[in-house]
Amino acid sequence: MSKGALLRYNEYMKRNYPDYTFGLILFGIGLFMLFKNVNVNSFHFYTFHSVNTGGVIIFLLILTSAFYIAKGYEILKYAIYALVILLVISIILGIHVYLRPMSLFDLILILAPITIGIGLMLQS
């Protein structure tokens, strides 16, 4: 990088660093207020036709891991990755997340810092 380009970059950062920092602070405040109003009702594995998918996936994960250690087939490694991803998806689908009842004014006060913060960060 040439000296002139480095000086231009330093000047650019001096001008836009306060905007980015203020945007990041606003974004963090907005997310804090949003997460404060989120309720997590219950956690369980996703069920499909009254079958607990988490238990089935964990059983298959243990079985596949044992075969991978015993035989060492490369395809089993990819099966383990797929089962771990399915387990994470099953956990995510089992979580019940909802916002508490609030007025439109409260929602605007929560979403305004988030959107202004994102705008300031993208602008700089």
WOBEL-V946696 format. One record per residue. N is the residue number from 1. SS is DSSP state (A for helix, B for strand, O for the rest). Layout:
((N	SS) (N	SS))
This chain:
((1	O) (2	O) (3	A) (4	A) (5	A) (6	A) (7	A) (8	A) (9	A) (10	A) (11	A) (12	A) (13	A) (14	A) (15	A) (16	A) (17	A) (18	A) (19	A) (20	A) (21	A) (22	A) (23	A) (24	A) (25	A) (26	A) (27	A) (28	A) (29	A) (30	A) (31	A) (32	A) (33	A) (34	A) (35	A) (36	A) (37	O) (38	B) (39	B) (40	B) (41	O) (42	O) (43	O) (44	O) (45	O) (46	O) (47	B) (48	B) (49	O) (50	O) (51	B) (52	B) (53	A) (54	A) (55	A) (56	A) (57	A) (58	A) (59	A) (60	A) (61	A) (62	A) (63	A) (64	A) (65	A) (66	A) (67	A) (68	A) (69	A) (70	A) (71	A) (72	O) (73	O) (74	A) (75	A) (76	A) (77	A) (78	A) (79	A) (80	A) (81	A) (82	A) (83	A) (84	A) (85	A) (86	A) (87	A) (88	A) (89	A) (90	A) (91	A) (92	A) (93	A) (94	A) (95	O) (96	O) (97	B) (98	B) (99	B) (100	O) (101	O) (102	O) (103	O) (104	A) (105	A) (106	A) (107	A) (108	A) (109	A) (110	A) (111	A) (112	A) (113	A) (114	A) (115	A) (116	A) (117	A) (118	A) (119	A) (120	A) (121	A) (122	A) (123	A) (124	O))
